[in-house]
Amino acid sequence: MFWRAAIAVFLLDQLTKLWATASLTLDQSVPVLPPYFYFTLTHNTGIAFGLLEGRGWLTIPLALCVASGLIWYHYRYKPRPAVQLLTGLLLGGALGNFADRIRLGYVVDMFDFVIWPVFNVADVAITCSLVGLMALQFFGAREADPVGATEEPPQ
């Protein structure tokens, strides 16, 4: 489940970014459900929500650490399916934006809900995974099983 989720998110993210780059004009909005939702192609050189404009390169080592940690965690602890799905979404999203930063020097964003910064599929996957992991931790994890592992790690 972990790898399938990561690969699916990565591919969907990259395909939507290719579509947006080929179909939209930079910084021009195309109404989808006006006045609520538009396609707006932007290039984010910052970090989340456009913060630290021009310093997005700071996320490159962070993305590598997150990806390495998620892969290590997956193989070390063999988490239950819900955690595999959520960590797979996180890995796919992190790698999707990482690929943009390495290849282009910025992240391609295209979903514009007007009251929120423009975002992409990777951002949705990262946000959903973090919310889901927090929900599992606060509401779904048993005291004896705080990380959702299905078996004890090897000694």
N, C-alpha and C positions, 0 to 999 in steps of 0.2 A: 504494500500500500504506500509506503514511504517514497519509493522511487517512482512509482506510477504518478503519484500526486505531484512530485517535484518536476518530472519531465513534462507532464500535461500543462502545468502552470507556465513553465519556461517556454514551451512551444507556443501556447496561446498568447502569452505576453509578446513574444518576438513577432508572431504573425500579425497581431493587431498593430504593433508599432510599424511594421513594414507597410501595412495597409494605410495607416495614418500618414506616414511619410510620403507615400505615393499618391494619396488621394486628397490631402488637405494642404492648404497654404499656411505657412508659419504665421501664428498669431491672429488668424482670421477664424471667426466662429461660424459654424454651420448649424443652424437650428435643427434640433431633433424633436424636442418637446418644449417649445418656447412657452413661457420665459424661464423654464426650469432646467432644461438639459440641452447642451450643445456639444458638438465635436470641435475642439479647439486644439490645434497642434502647437505645442510649446516645447522648448528645450530647457530643461532644468539643469543648470550647472551648479546648483546648491545641493543641500540635503533635503530632508523631509519638509514639505510645504514651502520649498524655495528658500529656506533659511540658509544663511552663510553662502550667499550667491558667489559663484566662482571657486568655492572650496569643496566641491563635491568629491574631489580626489581623496578627501579625508575618509570617505566611506569605503574606499577600496580595501585597505587592510582590515577594516571592521567586517566587511562582507566575507573576506577569506577566512577570518577567525570564526564567524558565525557558521559558515558552510562546513568548515572542518569540525567544529564542535557538534553540529547536528549529525554529521555522518558518524563521528565517533560514538555519540550517544545512541544512535540507532543500532549500531553493531554491538556495542557493549551491553546495553540493557534490554534490547528486544522489547520495546514498549508495546502496550496494547494498541489495537487498531485505530482507535480515536486519536491517540497521541501520534501514531505513525502518520495519519492523514494530516494532522495539523502541522507537524514538523516538516512534512513533505511540502505543504503549501508554503511554509516559511523559506525552505531551501530554494524552491522554484522561483519565488519572488525575489529573494536576495540575488540569485544568479541571473535573473532576467535584467535587473537594474545594473548589476555588476558588468554584464556583457555590454550594455550600452555605454557605460563609463569608460570601459577599456577600448571599445571600438570607435566611439564617437566623441568622447570627452564630455558628454552630457547624457541625461536620461530623457527619452521621448515620452511625453505625456499627451493625452488627448481627450479624456473624459472630463467635461466641465459642467458642474452643477451650480455654477454662478456664486453661490454662497460659500463654496469650499474651493481650496486650491485645485487646479487641474491635476489629474492623476492617471494611472494606467493599471493594467491587469496585475502587474507585479505588486503594486501598492495595495490593491484590494486583497490579494492573497496574503501579504505580510500582515495587514491589519486584521483580517479575519482569523488568521492563525494565532496571533497574539491574544486577541479577545477570547478565542476558543480555549487556548491554553490557560489563560487566567480563570475562565469559567470552570474548567476542569479542576484547577487547583483549589479554587474557593468553594465550589459547590459539588464537585463530583469525585474528588479524591478521598479515599479512606485514609485514616490516620496511619495505618500500617503500610499504605501504598501511595506515598505522596507524589511520586513521579510517574505513576502509571505503568511500572514495569511488570511484565508477565512472569518473569523468573529472576532468581537471584543472579547477580553478575558473577562471573568466574573468579575464584580466589587465586 
